[in-house]
Amino acid sequence: MLNLIISTIAFFIAAWWLNRYLDDMEIGKGMTRGMLVFVLASVVSWGTGSVVDWTQVKIEGPQPPSLASGDLTQILKAVQQAQMPMQP
């Protein structure tokens, strides 16, 4: 969750900074400039999110595997039992 919050904030800060930088260079606003700002801000956001994930793993350690990723045969047996009609 922390990753999502920080990377979103980093996206908006990077987009704002890139727009100001391109304004200072007197590059006209248009679709190409908008796409450039979007792509570069997305890369900054993605990199920030990766750094947050890496830091979180270093501080807390690796997370245990999910219980939902169990054995496929056990999942199939549970589904088959749920689909069988009740016998009187």
N, CA, C and O of each residue as an XYZ file, in Angstrom:
352
protein
N       0.823     -1.186      0.000
C       0.000      0.000      0.000
C       0.875      1.261      0.000
O       0.581      2.251     -0.671
N       1.947      1.185      0.769
C       2.872      2.317      0.819
C       3.471      2.578     -0.561
O       3.691      3.728     -0.940
N       3.733      1.506     -1.311
C       4.273      1.611     -2.656
C       3.338      2.427     -3.544
O       3.788      3.313     -4.270
N       2.044      2.135     -3.490
C       1.063      2.832     -4.321
C       1.000      4.320     -3.991
O       0.954      5.158     -4.891
N       0.999      4.640     -2.728
C       0.891      6.039     -2.301
C       2.127      6.833     -2.723
O       2.008      7.913     -3.301
N       3.304      6.298     -2.435
C       4.540      7.029     -2.736
C       4.762      7.140     -4.243
O       5.198      8.187     -4.723
N       4.471      6.080     -4.996
C       4.679      6.160     -6.445
C       3.683      7.117     -7.100
O       4.020      7.764     -8.092
N       2.471      7.219     -6.568
C       1.506      8.182     -7.104
C       1.973      9.616     -6.845
O       1.896     10.469     -7.729
N       2.448      9.867     -5.650
C       2.971     11.198     -5.326
C       4.172     11.522     -6.212
O       4.303     12.643     -6.705
N       5.054     10.530     -6.411
C       6.234     10.748     -7.265
C       5.829     11.033     -8.703
O       6.486     11.831     -9.372
N       4.764     10.403     -9.200
C       4.297     10.660    -10.565
C       3.894     12.119    -10.731
O       4.315     12.779    -11.681
N       3.077     12.625     -9.806
C       2.605     13.999     -9.942
C       3.732     15.015     -9.770
O       3.749     16.038    -10.454
N       4.668     14.744     -8.869
C       5.809     15.646     -8.703
C       6.678     15.639     -9.958
O       7.112     16.696    -10.415
N       6.934     14.452    -10.518
C       7.755     14.363    -11.725
C       7.067     15.046    -12.908
O       7.724     15.736    -13.687
N       5.761     14.863    -13.050
C       5.032     15.503    -14.147
C       5.068     17.020    -14.004
O       5.259     17.732    -14.990
N       4.886     17.516    -12.790
C       4.935     18.957    -12.547
C       6.320     19.510    -12.878
O       6.441     20.534    -13.550
N       7.372     18.822    -12.397
C       8.730     19.283    -12.626
C       9.085     19.255    -14.117
O       9.699     20.189    -14.632
N       8.692     18.175    -14.804
C       8.986     18.078    -16.233
C       8.271     19.167    -17.024
O       8.847     19.739    -17.949
N       7.028     19.455    -16.672
C       6.309     20.535    -17.357
C       6.996     21.881    -17.147
O       7.140     22.661    -18.088
N       7.418     22.151    -15.924
C       8.133     23.417    -15.663
C       9.447     23.467    -16.422
O       9.802     24.507    -16.976
N      10.175     22.353    -16.455
C      11.455     22.304    -17.165
C      11.255     22.550    -18.657
O      12.012     23.300    -19.273
N      10.234     21.919    -19.238
C       9.978     22.113    -20.665
C       9.442     23.509    -20.952
O       9.690     24.056    -22.027
N       8.710     24.093    -20.003
C       8.277     25.485    -20.164
C       9.479     26.432    -20.169
O       9.525     27.373    -20.961
N      10.448     26.185    -19.286
C      11.650     27.013    -19.235
C      12.453     26.912    -20.531
O      13.114     27.870    -20.933
N      12.395     25.752    -21.182
C      13.087     25.567    -22.455
C      12.265     26.111    -23.621
O      12.701     26.058    -24.771
N      11.076     26.636    -23.321
C      10.161     27.215    -24.301
C       9.756     26.218    -25.385
O       9.657     26.563    -26.562
N       9.526     24.987    -24.965
C       9.013     23.966    -25.880
C       7.493     24.035    -25.828
O       6.900     23.967    -24.752
N       6.869     24.169    -26.982
C       5.423     24.344    -27.060
C       4.649     23.133    -26.561
O       5.094     21.990    -26.666
N       3.482     23.426    -26.018
C       2.635     22.356    -25.533
C       1.964     21.667    -26.706
O       1.533     22.314    -27.660
N       1.883     20.378    -26.625
C       1.258     19.596    -27.688
C       1.175     18.141    -27.276
O       1.506     17.786    -26.145
N       0.735     17.307    -28.192
C       0.556     15.904    -27.880
C       1.894     15.207    -27.637
O       1.998     14.371    -26.739
N       2.897     15.533    -28.409
C       4.207     14.902    -28.234
C       4.799     15.248    -26.875
O       5.329     14.379    -26.182
N       4.709     16.501    -26.501
C       5.221     16.920    -25.194
C       4.433     16.249    -24.072
O       5.014     15.801    -23.084
N       3.126     16.179    -24.223
C       2.298     15.526    -23.209
C       2.653     14.061    -23.043
O       2.718     13.560    -21.920
N       2.883     13.370    -24.153
C       3.276     11.961    -24.085
C       4.660     11.802    -23.457
O       4.898     10.872    -22.688
N       5.571     12.722    -23.794
C       6.908     12.673    -23.212
C       6.837     12.836    -21.695
O       7.473     12.083    -20.957
N       6.074     13.806    -21.235
C       5.926     14.029    -19.796
C       5.290     12.811    -19.141
O       5.735     12.379    -18.078
N       4.256     12.252    -19.763
C       3.579     11.087    -19.198
C       4.516      9.888    -19.077
O       4.559      9.231    -18.037
N       5.266      9.606    -20.143
C       6.161      8.448    -20.129
C       7.282      8.637    -19.111
O       7.583      7.720    -18.347
N       7.898      9.808    -19.092
C       8.994     10.034    -18.145
C       8.504     10.033    -16.698
O       9.183      9.505    -15.817
N       7.333     10.617    -16.444
C       6.778     10.598    -15.088
C       6.399      9.178    -14.684
O       6.530      8.815    -13.515
N       5.934      8.370    -15.631
C       5.611      6.969    -15.335
C       6.864      6.182    -14.982
O       6.846      5.352    -14.073
N       7.957      6.444    -15.704
C       9.222      5.755    -15.412
C       9.725      6.141    -14.017
O      10.189      5.286    -13.263
N       9.630      7.423    -13.683
C      10.040      7.872    -12.348
C       9.162      7.216    -11.280
O       9.664      6.788    -10.240
N       7.867      7.139    -11.531
C       6.934      6.528    -10.589
C       7.236      5.039    -10.407
O       7.238      4.530     -9.286
N       7.489      4.352    -11.513
C       7.798      2.929    -11.454
C       9.104      2.696    -10.679
O       9.185      1.791     -9.849
N      10.105      3.506    -10.952
C      11.374      3.379    -10.235
C      11.229      3.662     -8.751
O      11.831      2.979     -7.922
N      10.438      4.658     -8.417
C      10.194      4.973     -7.005
C       9.486      3.822     -6.309
O       9.833      3.467     -5.183
N       8.499      3.240     -6.972
C       7.795      2.092     -6.402
C       8.720      0.907     -6.188
O       8.607      0.198     -5.188
N       9.639      0.688     -7.128
C      10.599     -0.407     -6.983
C      11.537     -0.173     -5.804
O      11.861     -1.103     -5.066
N      11.967      1.064     -5.632
C      12.831      1.393     -4.498
C      12.085      1.189     -3.175
O      12.658      0.689     -2.207
N      10.812      1.576     -3.138
C      10.017      1.385     -1.919
C       9.875     -0.099     -1.611
O      10.021     -0.505     -0.458
N       9.590     -0.926     -2.637
C       9.480     -2.369     -2.420
C      10.800     -2.952     -1.928
O      10.818     -3.749     -0.990
N      11.903     -2.557     -2.560
C      13.211     -3.069     -2.166
C      13.521     -2.692     -0.712
O      14.010     -3.517      0.060
N      13.230     -1.439     -0.349
C      13.477     -0.976      1.016
C      12.613     -1.734      2.018
O      13.078     -2.102      3.096
N      11.365     -1.962      1.659
C      10.460     -2.667      2.558
C      10.923     -4.105      2.788
O      10.821     -4.611      3.905
N      11.431     -4.771      1.742
C      11.937     -6.133      1.902
C      13.188     -6.130      2.769
O      13.374     -7.031      3.587
N      14.050     -5.126      2.602
C      15.264     -5.053      3.416
C      14.937     -4.812      4.886
O      15.626     -5.331      5.764
N      13.906     -4.040      5.161
C      13.553     -3.722      6.551
C      12.774     -4.872      7.194
O      13.109     -5.306      8.297
N      11.735     -5.368      6.510
C      10.843     -6.363      7.102
C      11.227     -7.796      6.765
O      10.774     -8.718      7.444
N      12.034     -8.011      5.756
C      12.362     -9.352      5.309
C      11.351     -9.810      4.267
O      10.320     -9.166      4.073
N      11.645    -10.926      3.593
C      10.721    -11.406      2.561
C       9.395    -11.852      3.163
O       9.349    -12.395      4.267
N       8.316    -11.614      2.417
C       6.988    -11.991      2.877
C       6.774    -13.484      2.668
O       7.278    -14.039      1.691
N       6.032    -14.158      3.565
C       5.762    -15.581      3.376
C       4.847    -15.785      2.169
O       4.075    -14.891      1.821
N       4.925    -16.954      1.529
C       4.062    -17.192      0.371
C       2.590    -17.206      0.777
O       2.245    -17.544      1.909
N       1.745    -16.838     -0.155
C       0.310    -16.763      0.100
C      -0.272    -18.157      0.278
O       0.194    -19.121     -0.330
N      -1.289    -18.251      1.113
C      -1.960    -19.531      1.297
C      -2.794    -19.901      0.078
O      -3.091    -21.077     -0.133
N      -3.172    -18.926     -0.717
C      -3.983    -19.182     -1.905
C      -3.181    -19.859     -3.011
O      -3.772    -20.390     -3.951
N      -1.867    -19.855     -2.926
C      -1.053    -20.467     -3.970
C      -0.743    -21.920     -3.646
O       0.353    -22.404     -3.927
N      -1.708    -22.616     -3.054
C      -1.521    -24.012     -2.650
C      -1.426    -24.948     -3.827
O      -1.380    -24.532     -4.985
N      -1.398    -26.233     -3.498
C      -1.272    -27.274     -4.494
C      -2.495    -27.293     -5.407
O      -3.628    -27.225     -4.929
N      -2.275    -27.382     -6.704
C      -3.362    -27.344     -7.683
C      -4.296    -28.535     -7.524
O      -5.506    -28.398     -7.706
N      -3.757    -29.698     -7.187
C      -4.622    -30.873     -7.031
C      -5.584    -30.701     -5.860
O      -6.727    -31.151     -5.934
N      -5.142    -30.062     -4.786
C      -6.029    -29.818     -3.651
C      -7.138    -28.847     -4.033
O      -8.278    -29.003     -3.598
N      -6.815    -27.861     -4.831
C      -7.821    -26.890     -5.269
C      -8.856    -27.580     -6.154
O     -10.056    -27.345     -6.008
N      -8.391    -28.438     -7.078
C      -9.317    -29.144     -7.960
C     -10.223    -30.086     -7.178
O     -11.408    -30.193     -7.492
N      -9.690    -30.775     -6.159
C     -10.517    -31.654     -5.326
C     -11.583    -30.855     -4.591
O     -12.726    -31.299     -4.488
N     -11.230    -29.697     -4.084
C     -12.195    -28.866     -3.368
C     -13.297    -28.390     -4.302
O     -14.461    -28.326     -3.908
N     -12.936    -28.055     -5.538
C     -13.943    -27.606     -6.504
C     -14.870    -28.747     -6.879
O     -16.080    -28.549     -6.996
N     -14.317    -29.944     -7.070
C     -15.144    -31.103     -7.421
C     -16.099    -31.452     -6.287
O     -17.252    -31.793     -6.549
N     -15.663    -31.381     -5.060
C     -16.535    -31.678     -3.927
C     -17.649    -30.644     -3.816
O     -18.771    -30.972     -3.432
N     -17.342    -29.422     -4.147
C     -18.358    -28.370     -4.065
C     -19.407    -28.538     -5.165
O     -20.557    -28.139     -4.986
N     -19.022    -29.121     -6.294
C     -19.950    -29.275     -7.397
C     -20.810    -30.532     -7.278
O     -21.863    -30.603     -7.912
N     -20.400    -31.519     -6.493
C     -21.170    -32.763     -6.357
C     -22.481    -32.473     -5.612
O     -22.492    -31.755     -4.613
N     -23.587    -33.045     -6.117
C     -24.867    -32.856     -5.428
C     -24.898    -33.664     -4.121
O     -24.264    -34.711     -3.997
N     -25.636    -33.153     -3.188
C     -25.797    -33.824     -1.889
C     -26.636    -35.077     -2.092
O     -27.689    -35.018     -2.727
N     -26.188    -36.205     -1.564
C     -26.935    -37.460     -1.679
C     -27.653    -37.728     -0.374
O     -27.059    -37.603      0.697
N     -28.958    -38.104     -0.449
C     -29.721    -38.352      0.794
C     -29.392    -39.645      1.449
O     -29.959    -39.970      2.493
